[in-house]
Amino acid sequence: MGPDFLGGAEVITIKDLTKRYPNGFEALKGVNLSVKKGEIHSIVGENGAGKTTLMNIIFGLIKPTTGSISVDDKEVNISSTGKAIEMGIGMVHQHFMIVPNLSVMENVVLGSEKDFTNFFGKIDYKSIKLKVGDLIKKLKLSLSPEDIVRDLPIGKQQLVEILKVLYKGPEIIILDEPTAVLVPTEVNDFLDFVINLKNEGKTVIFISHRLKEVFKISDSITVLRNGKTVGSYSKQDITRDEVANLMIGKKFDFNATPPKNEKEEILFSVDDLSLKGMMIKNISFNIKKGEILGVAGVEGNGQEDLFSVLTGDILPEQGSVKLADKELNKSTILEKRKAGIAYITDDRIKNGLAIDRSILENGIAYHHKDQRFGKVLINNKNSVKLVTGIVEDYDVRGVKNMKTPVSSLSGGNMQKLLVGRELNNQVKLLIASQPTSGVDIAAKALIHDSFKELTVEGNSVLLISSDLDELMSISNRIIVLYRGKIVAEFKYPDYDIKELSYYMTGLKES
Amino acid sequence: MFSNTLKKITIWVFFILIILAVWAVIIAISGENPFSAFGYILEGSLGDTGYFLSTLNKMVPIMLTALAVAIPSWAGIWNIGGEGQLLLGGFGAALIGFSINLGSSFLNILFALIVSALFGLVWALWPGYLKIKLNVDEVVTTLMGNYIASYFVLFLINYPFRDHSSPMAQTKYIDSSFQIPYMFRGSQFSYTFFIALGVVFIFYFIIRKFKFGYEIRMTGSNPDFSKMSGIKTKKIKLVSMLMGGAVAGLAGGLLVLGMNHRMMQSFSPGFGFTGLLVCLLAFNNPILIVFISFIFAMLQTGSVNLELFSNVPAEISGLLQAVMVLFVSAFKIISMRKGGK
């Protein structure tokens, strides 16, 4: 019945919404939005454009400063998430809010377990299983109510998260960057699932960076930029490139190609690397000077362990790692960094930054080992100079003061600070793992450009990524990891996304 | 920016008023007019020079044992062993003070203080080492270490080092050349206060300005990231633990050289634990540690006067401290919730 309502009743209407924080920061400066019943409405915009703030307001997590929100043509005051749920609004957050040690069904009913508790406080698991099982069947998901969430792949954990929201029976479902954590093979299944929700008559508000996905499933698209609505469009009336340009407000080159700075000389070589009990088996590869080597693979096929070995966090049992003929296999991370390796970790919050420390303190990490920053006392002048340079060169926005904590920056700007810090060293080799995860188009382009620029002087990049578009657009060569082994190698321009995914998923083995 | 500071100050003033109100109720329940009780406490802690000086004196061990918790916690490691480190430090200083003489009073005092710090350091060494090598929970080892140290010192002053001319379990007096001189007639106030204050400021400076302090801060904030940045986080944690132990040991040394002049039974009424509280209340901030130590010292010295002139027992000051701890913890949690948007 969904399509009949298209172009019909507005379920959510937002007029001139603004949000100003006590510190003067304006997250929203005038947003208008109208979502129709039964449609998939995508909200797109760069990091910090205000998408998540807007959604948090609709879900009652944040109060707006001015403006009005109407649900089903009635002006409402959504003062809490409880109110939002009462109005039939459900939200799936960007970061998982599930308990890994519990089963699927336990997670789903968590918070409403009282409905299944008898007089003595005993929980009736049979009826929980029945009810959750029914919901899973209805949504055609491949989940079992008794699976322990921890053991599920990320894609399925995502579904549990959604199941939990759908259990409360919302009519309007907000999905905040739901595909950010999924691998390519999981994304398609997920998008089918979203379309299925629409066919069930639900209204979906979909937030994503990935325009490809947005264009695959949306009925309407609203573009936000700098806290303002740039426009709302029917999918038929606009192209992908147009949306992308509206998002960043300038023309943008989408046909990126890898740099051509490869030299014959080998800079970095890994030979017969193995780790018992880990995901790595007899890995060998070379990187030439000026080359960008991509490492493709479905998450959990050895990329994390490879990264750990190359940082020196885990010592390999056998094999060698050489940078310009210098054996670094058993060196500490400090020695590796001194030899000229820089690192971008896959999780900026976990080990890429100390987000409750200041921008200045984060900007000088590792640099502080250099005498320029003082022998005993920290040289404040040089530190400020260095970090100011990074902030300017890498366009880190939202920096009010060097002393404000990094947590005040948006994700993309945090990542730019991190990348800037790492590339500001005498880098011979950059090892980057998921360097653009959760980052908007403009920041992504800036980061890719900085990688390419690195190769101009004959320096190299090892790029581990689960984003095939990213790998194909900047790598000179791509190797594929499957179950800890290198199973295939592709050279630019002979990239075939189908072939690549066959090797990534083990359908083809060398 | 300005309005923000003003807001913070308003909140704090309001907050202190609430604590005072609850105190007033407690005192009223124990049968005393709260205003006159506050008067007795103020008089007994700040009323005249003598009272004021003994309040400052009381600050010495509290301030240093609080710092002994703060330094390791900057690096993300807990030192609950301040009490044991203080006792061993005190014994170390006494041991030197009655057994050797370097000829000059200055050298004697310096040497005894170094030894007291070393004794404290050694008592922080094994929990720190077990933590970084085997990941043994330092909260357990340092806490339990207090009991080992306490009974060990008790053994030492009861048997091998007991002053046999005394009816009590205590060592001989230290040589007068080891005594840190009193500054005023009729008061035990000595240079120890300035030494302790100096130590707090030195560490304030180290944590803010030194490269080493930077590495401590980063390790405490995110050890995984610090490791990625080439910081030897295990070493940083161990060294900060040792510094904490040394500072607590120094507190014991200062008490022996500046006040008691010997090691004795019930040398410490739990300074190490008071210090732990002070550090928690001060959010690990050295400057706040000085102020909060002052408040605790005021309560402790003032409550003697309170007991003297009213029917409120001195133990009530412990209750008042507990109320303060309760409120500050609640306040901390509330402000943390507000902080995370």
Interface residues (C-beta under 8 A of the other chain):
Chain A: P22 N23 I62 T311 D313 T332 I333 L334 R337 Y343 T345 K350 N351 G352 L353 A354 I355 D356 R357 E361 I364 A365 Y366 H368 K369 F373 G374 K375 V376 L377 I378
Chain B: N4 K209 F210 K211 F212 Y214 E215 R217 M218 S221 N222 D224 F225 S226 K227 M228 S229 G230 I231 K232 K341
